[in-house]
Amino acid sequence: MAPQAAPHRRGGTHRVKEGDRTGTHWDDKNYQELMITAKDRGVWRKDMPKKEMAKALAQKDRADARAVRQANAEAYKNRKQMEEKKKKDAEEKERLLREKERRRKTRERRRALGEHVISSSENEEDESPSDGNVGVGQIVSDEEDDYESSTTTTTVPSSLAPIAPAQKLRIFEWQYQEPPPNSPPLSPISPSGRIQIEAVPEPLPKKIPYAVMNVVTTKTGETLELPGRAIPEEVGPDFVPSLSGHTKDCARNGVLLRPLRNAIVERGTDWATRTQVQWWNGRMYFHLPPRKSKADLATVYAKWKKKKDTTRLARRKKGAGITKAEPKKQAQQRLKDRREKMLDVYAASEYRPPICYVPNYLGYSLLDDDDDEVEKSLENLFYIRFQDMNLPHYFFWSDAE
């Protein structure tokens, strides 16, 4: 019987030259494993050698790790800034309470002595600082807010409220672990006039660029689209039609004049059965739809970093930005890029934070003391929605009858 040849070894790993080694676990994988992984990670091409697949996968791992470190560093920075802001807000709140208590004691002492005392509202108005830094928990204008305020025609004083009324639609991201509250924060002054030290500022969501996107109601699971898709880019999707004082007063009484002739008034109680509504400030909360993009965050950040670098180089060319219209065009393009980047990040991110939607507040004709005396409750909260839109453009509280 003829001698049989020794069987060949099957399934072994092809050795990689020392100069082609990556120093990672990919050096120990066989060709089939590398090819399957490279296809899944999106770095494979036809007839790709083993050494190139190993290098591409190693580079992909480093890019992903770098993106994770960058995201963690940014999250840590934001968390530190939030902690510093809370500390400053608490100090400012304590200072305001002490000042108010000092004025109250001064008035009582002067009354006991029979002196003339100025009314409380006049006293506070005279002594209130005019630098716009009064509100407790007031939002500090960041770079994006400054940019947006410079490209819009309507500006709102920052001292009106923590989230001040604005003639536009706005969205915010809820960045806290706890869900948005269903009840208003504790007032620093009790009904009896005592100072409540345990009261803390209301947590505020983070402002993000307004963009047209789909959101999901928190209770019924309906998919709705934010308004603004038909608005031209030069105007902005956050545009809200300006109303006269007469139109506002009529709308509060259920009479819708132009430009509200195609709108309907909806109760806050009806919206509260579909999604979370904070009745004391009119904010509406939604979920993000399920993740659809297969791209990872590292790819998204790399894409926008490349575009940013390309744009920066283009601006450095001779003659760029020499006309008066050029800075405005660049500002509009930057805002558009921020919107698109935010949508790309939300599409690729596994983290799905709640989204806060704030319509335009339909205030009174004049912002006076009567506006603060309107009783706020879910029962007298109303929204005005155009019939071809999924979400309202305005909200208001009706007068108690």
C-alpha positions in Angstrom: 0.0 0.0 0.0 1.4 3.4 -1.1 2.3 5.7 1.8 -0.2 8.5 2.5 0.8 12.1 2.5 0.4 14.0 5.8 -2.9 15.9 6.0 -2.6 19.7 5.6 -3.4 21.9 8.5 -6.7 23.7 7.8 -8.1 26.8 9.5 -4.7 28.2 10.6 -3.9 31.9 10.9 -1.8 33.5 8.2 1.3 35.0 9.8 1.7 38.8 9.6 5.0 40.3 8.9 6.5 42.1 11.9 6.5 45.4 10.0 2.8 45.1 9.3 1.7 44.3 12.8 -0.7 46.7 14.5 0.0 45.7 18.1 -3.7 44.9 18.6 -5.8 41.8 18.9 -6.5 42.1 15.2 -3.1 40.6 14.4 -4.3 37.2 15.8 -7.5 37.0 13.7 -7.7 35.0 10.5 -8.7 36.4 7.2 -12.3 35.3 7.4 -12.8 36.9 10.8 -11.2 40.1 9.7 -13.3 40.3 6.5 -16.6 39.7 8.4 -15.7 42.4 11.0 -14.4 44.8 8.4 -17.7 44.6 6.5 -19.7 45.2 9.7 -17.6 48.2 10.6 -17.8 49.7 7.1 -14.0 49.7 6.3 -13.9 46.7 3.9 -13.2 46.9 0.2 -12.8 44.3 -2.5 -9.6 42.2 -2.5 -8.4 43.9 0.7 -5.3 42.1 2.1 -5.3 40.9 5.7 -2.7 43.4 6.9 -4.8 46.4 5.5 -8.0 45.0 7.1 -6.1 44.8 10.5 -4.8 48.3 10.1 -8.2 49.7 9.1 -9.9 48.0 12.1 -7.2 49.2 14.5 -7.6 52.8 13.2 -11.4 52.5 13.5 -10.9 51.4 17.2 -8.7 54.3 17.9 -11.1 56.8 16.2 -14.0 55.4 18.2 -12.1 55.6 21.5 -11.0 59.1 20.7 -14.7 60.1 20.0 -15.7 58.5 23.3 -13.0 60.4 25.2 -14.0 63.6 23.5 -17.7 63.1 24.4 -16.8 62.2 28.0 -14.6 65.3 28.3 -17.4 67.5 26.9 -19.9 65.9 29.2 -17.6 66.5 32.2 -17.1 70.1 31.1 -20.8 70.7 30.8 -21.4 69.1 34.2 -18.8 71.3 35.9 -20.3 74.4 34.2 -23.8 73.3 35.4 -22.5 72.9 38.9 -20.8 76.3 38.9 -24.0 77.8 37.5 -26.1 76.2 40.2 -23.7 77.4 42.9 -23.9 81.0 41.5 -27.6 80.9 41.2 -27.9 79.7 44.8 -25.7 82.5 46.0 -27.6 85.0 44.0 -30.9 83.7 45.3 -29.7 83.9 48.9 -28.5 87.4 48.3 -31.9 88.5 46.9 -33.7 86.9 49.8 -31.5 88.7 52.3 -32.0 92.0 50.5 -35.8 91.5 50.4 -35.9 90.6 54.1 -33.7 93.7 54.9 -36.1 96.0 53.0 -39.1 94.4 54.8 -37.6 95.0 58.2 -36.7 98.6 57.2 -40.3 99.3 56.1 -41.7 97.8 59.4 -39.3 99.9 61.4 -40.2 103.1 59.6 -43.9 102.3 60.0 -43.4 101.9 63.7 -41.7 105.3 63.8 -44.6 106.8 61.8 -42.5 107.6 58.7 -43.8 107.6 55.2 -43.0 104.3 53.5 -42.8 103.8 49.7 -44.9 100.8 48.4 -43.3 97.5 48.0 -43.4 97.4 44.3 -42.0 100.9 43.9 -39.2 100.1 46.3 -38.2 96.9 44.6 -38.4 98.6 41.2 -36.1 101.5 42.3 -33.6 99.2 44.0 -33.5 96.5 41.4 -30.3 96.5 39.3 -30.6 97.3 35.6 -27.8 95.0 34.4 -30.2 92.1 33.6 -28.8 89.7 36.3 -31.8 89.6 38.6 -33.6 86.4 37.9 -32.9 83.4 40.0 -31.9 80.4 37.9 -31.6 82.7 34.9 -30.1 81.2 31.7 -26.6 82.4 31.0 -26.4 83.3 27.3 -24.0 80.9 25.6 -22.3 81.2 22.3 -25.2 79.7 20.4 -27.7 82.0 22.1 -25.5 85.0 21.3 -25.2 83.9 17.7 -28.9 83.4 17.3 -29.8 86.7 18.9 -27.5 88.4 16.5 -29.2 86.9 13.5 -32.8 87.5 14.5 -34.9 90.7 14.5 -36.5 90.2 17.9 -34.6 90.5 21.1 -35.9 89.8 24.6 -34.4 91.1 27.8 -32.7 88.3 29.7 -34.1 89.4 33.0 -37.8 88.6 32.2 -37.7 85.0 33.2 -35.3 82.0 33.4 -36.6 81.0 29.9 -37.8 84.4 28.8 -40.7 84.8 26.3 -39.5 85.1 22.7 -41.1 85.7 19.4 -40.1 82.3 18.0 -40.4 78.6 18.5 -37.8 76.9 20.7 -36.7 73.4 21.7 -34.6 72.3 24.6 -32.9 69.1 25.6 -33.5 67.6 29.1 -30.0 66.7 30.2 -30.8 65.4 33.7 -31.1 61.8 34.9 -34.4 62.6 36.6 -37.4 63.0 34.3 -39.0 66.4 33.9 -41.1 67.3 36.9 -44.9 67.2 36.9 -45.3 69.9 39.6 -43.9 73.4 39.9 -40.8 74.1 42.1 -41.2 75.2 45.7 -41.5 79.0 46.0 -38.7 80.6 48.1 -41.5 82.6 49.9 -44.2 80.7 51.7 -47.9 81.9 51.6 -47.3 83.2 55.1 -44.3 85.3 54.0 -41.6 83.1 55.5 -38.4 82.3 53.6 -38.2 78.6 52.6 -34.6 77.7 52.6 -35.3 74.2 51.2 -36.6 75.8 47.9 -34.2 75.2 45.0 -34.2 76.7 41.6 -36.1 74.9 38.9 -33.9 72.7 36.7 -33.8 74.1 33.3 -33.4 72.2 30.0 -30.5 73.0 27.7 -31.3 75.1 24.7 -30.5 73.6 21.3 -30.9 75.0 17.7 -34.5 74.8 16.5 -34.9 72.3 13.7 -37.8 70.6 12.1 -37.8 66.9 13.3 -40.2 64.2 14.4 -41.0 63.8 18.1 -43.1 61.2 19.9 -45.8 62.0 22.5 -44.9 60.6 25.9 -48.4 59.1 26.7 -50.0 58.0 23.4 -46.9 57.3 21.3 -48.0 59.5 18.4 -45.3 60.7 16.0 -45.6 64.4 15.4 -43.5 66.9 13.3 -42.3 70.2 14.7 -43.6 73.2 12.8 -41.5 75.2 10.3 -40.8 72.9 7.3 -42.4 75.3 4.8 -40.6 78.3 6.1 -37.7 79.6 3.9 -34.2 79.1 5.3 -33.5 82.9 5.3 -36.5 83.4 7.6 -35.9 80.3 9.8 -38.0 77.4 10.8 -38.6 78.9 14.2 -40.6 81.8 12.7 -43.8 82.8 14.5 -46.3 85.3 12.9 -46.4 88.5 14.9 -49.8 89.4 16.3 -51.2 92.8 17.2 -52.5 93.5 20.6 -56.1 93.5 19.4 -55.6 90.1 17.8 -54.1 88.7 21.0 -57.0 90.0 23.1 -59.5 88.5 20.7 -57.7 85.1 20.7 -57.9 85.0 24.4 -61.6 85.3 24.1 -61.9 82.6 21.5 -62.2 84.9 18.5 -59.4 84.2 15.9 -58.7 87.0 13.5 -56.1 87.2 10.8 -53.5 85.7 10.7 -55.1 83.1 13.0 -58.1 82.5 10.7 -56.9 79.0 9.9 -56.0 78.1 13.5 -57.9 76.3 16.3 -57.8 76.7 20.1 -57.0 73.5 22.0 -57.2 72.9 25.7 -54.1 72.1 27.7 -56.0 69.2 29.4 -56.4 67.6 26.0 -52.7 67.9 25.2 -51.9 66.5 28.7 -53.7 63.3 27.8 -51.3 62.8 24.9 -48.0 64.1 26.2 -46.4 65.6 29.3 -47.4 69.3 29.8 -46.0 71.5 32.5 -49.0 73.7 33.2 -47.2 76.4 35.1 -45.0 77.4 32.2 -46.7 75.9 29.1 -43.7 73.6 28.1 -44.4 70.4 26.3 -42.2 67.3 26.5 -41.7 64.6 23.9 -39.6 61.5 23.3 -37.2 61.2 20.4 -38.2 58.6 17.8 -36.2 55.3 17.7 -32.7 55.4 16.4 -32.6 55.0 12.6 -29.1 55.7 11.4 -26.5 52.9 11.4 -23.6 55.3 11.6 -21.8 55.7 14.9 -21.1 58.9 16.6 -17.4 58.9 15.7 -18.3 58.9 12.0 -20.8 61.8 12.6 -18.3 63.9 14.5 -15.6 63.2 11.9 -17.9 64.2 9.1 -18.7 67.6 10.6 -15.2 68.3 11.8 -14.0 67.8 8.2 -16.7 70.1 6.9 -15.8 72.7 9.5 -12.2 72.6 8.5 -13.0 72.8 4.9 -15.2 75.8 5.5 -12.5 77.5 7.6 -10.0 77.1 4.8 -12.4 78.5 2.2 -13.0 81.6 4.3 -9.2 82.3 4.4 -9.1 82.6 0.6 -8.4 86.0 -0.8 -11.5 88.2 -1.0 -13.7 86.1 1.3 -16.0 88.2 3.5 -15.3 91.6 1.9 -18.9 92.4 1.3 -21.5 93.5 3.9 -23.8 90.6 2.9 -21.1 87.9 3.3 -21.1 87.8 7.2 -24.9 87.4 7.2 -24.6 84.5 4.7 -21.9 82.9 6.8 -24.0 83.3 10.0 -27.0 81.7 8.3 -24.9 78.8 7.0 -23.4 78.3 10.5 -26.9 78.1 12.0 -28.0 75.7 9.3 -25.0 73.5 9.9 -25.6 73.4 13.6 -29.2 72.2 13.0 -28.1 69.5 10.5 -25.3 68.4 12.9 -27.7 68.1 15.8 -30.1 66.0 13.6 -27.2 63.7 12.6 -26.1 63.3 16.2 -29.7 62.5 17.4 -30.1 60.0 14.5 -26.9 58.1 15.4 -26.9 58.4 19.2 -28.2 55.6 21.4 -29.0 58.0 24.1 -32.5 59.5 23.5 -33.1 62.5 25.9 -36.5 64.1 26.3 -37.1 67.1 24.1 -38.9 70.2 25.4 -41.0 72.2 23.0 -41.9 75.8 23.9 -44.4 77.6 21.7 -44.6 81.4 21.6 -46.4 82.9 24.7 -49.4 84.8 23.7 -48.9 87.6 26.3 -51.1 90.6 26.9 -50.8 93.7 24.8 -48.6 95.3 27.4 -46.3 93.4 29.7 -47.6 94.8 33.0 -48.5 93.5 36.5 -51.8 92.1 35.3 -50.0 89.4 33.3 -48.5 88.0 36.5 -51.9 87.9 38.3 -53.5 85.4 35.8 -54.1 82.2 37.7 -52.2 79.4 36.0 -53.5 75.9 36.0 -53.9 73.0 33.5 -57.6 73.8 33.2 -57.2 77.4 32.0 -54.1 76.6 29.8 -54.8 76.8 26.1 -52.8 76.3 22.9 -53.4 77.8 19.4 -52.5 75.4 16.5 -52.6 76.0 12.8 -54.7 73.3 11.2 -51.9 72.2 8.8 -49.5 71.8 11.7 -49.1 69.0 14.3 -48.0 71.2 17.2 -49.2 74.6 18.4 -47.5 77.9 17.7 -48.9 79.9 20.7 -50.1 79.2 24.3 -51.8 81.3 27.0 -53.7 81.1 30.2 -57.3 82.4 30.2 -58.7 84.7 32.8 -60.6 83.0 35.7 -64.3 83.8 35.3 
